[in-house]
Amino acid sequence: MSSNLLSYVGWTFLPNLVTGWLQSFYYGITIRAGDPKPRPGTPRYLKHRRRIHVAVIIVYLLYTIYEADYWVRQTGDFYQDLNLPIDADEKKIKSRFRRLAAIHHPDKAVSPEDHAYAEIYFVKLKSAQDTLTDATKRFAYERFGPDILSWQHVSSIRDYIFVGLQSTAPLYAGSMLVMVILSVVGYLQWGRYWRYLVFVCLGLVEYHTLTRQYWSPFLTKIVNPLLTTFTSHPPLLPFQFLALAHKAILTFFIALGQLSPLFAKPNLPTASSSSAFDEQQLQRLEQMAMSTEIETGRLLGLEIAPVQGDEAAQNDMRRKVSEWLVQNSIRSDPEVRDAIGRFRQKRRVGAPAGARQSAPS
């Protein structure tokens, strides 16, 4: 339980931390000394960080699943305790138990420490033999695991299925409620369809696995053949397969939440929001124009303040401003400038030789 908690806590900071380390290491081996490195926030830097971050999340997802599988193998099962294949019959189970009991019986222990260990191991072998030789308990054990040993008032397959589904239903109900709440408040938007689809498929697979007399074809025809053919992994029992599926789906959801900011598209403004934004901008421009006009009038009033009340000075200022405007307009007119240029050129041509250099330009 503590290792699972540490694994989930690791998702909150390890991917970002490792991404930063790997990006620095990548720049250190790919960029020569003295050359500038991409600065944080630039498109090139963000592209490299996104690719490294995706790779880190995928690797950590695979590691988390491997860690769960390692825990399942370390825990073992009754078939591994008796060193029997999963299709062993009752006769073979009893024969193997008698042989192991003769070897590991507590009476054969020499020291007190060995005797205590032998007692624990003998009880474990006895529980395995009693469970696997009882068809009802064997059915329940293969689907619900060793927890069935503590269940009370159960005697038939139907009783075991009913109790098992009662213990599983709160997990699915609580998980679905959390997913709906997070979706309503704005989280889990990216990949929401795939989350619900995977969650529903997992529930259907688990219900089919727990309620059928036979094992799931996906487990017997795909998963276990692949494990036993290409690895040294023992075949998975249904309850082990479901435990791995729970861990894999949960870590997949966490990884999907980590990946969503890296692939989510920015929200583009709609037509209504765009028109509202344009209206706001026009209003702001209108307010700025009015403020500018008011400020210009105030500055103009400050400029004519010295001649305020002097009619002659005001008339002289108006005359000078009018002359300046006229002269400025005339001089800036292209036709007037061309005419002046032609007149000056003509004047230079008609002037004496010694006076051409001194003619005004």
NORKACOR-V66646 format. One record per pair of residues at least 24 apart in sequence whose ideal C-beta (glycine too) atoms are under 6 Angstrom apart, sorted by the first residue. I is the first residue (numbers start at 1). J is the second residue. Records with the same first field share a line. If there is no record, write none. Layout:
# NORKACOR-V66646
I: J  J
This chain:
# NORKACOR-V66646
7: 64
11: 254
15: 56  57  258
18: 56
19: 52  53  56
22: 52
23: 49  52
50: 262
57: 255  258  259
61: 251  255
64: 251
65: 248
68: 244  247
69: 244
72: 240
77: 237
78: 128  131  132
81: 128
82: 128
86: 235
90: 133
93: 132  133
97: 129
100: 125
142: 237  238
143: 210  238  239
144: 239
145: 239
161: 211
164: 210
172: 203
190: 260  264
191: 256
202: 249
206: 242
209: 238
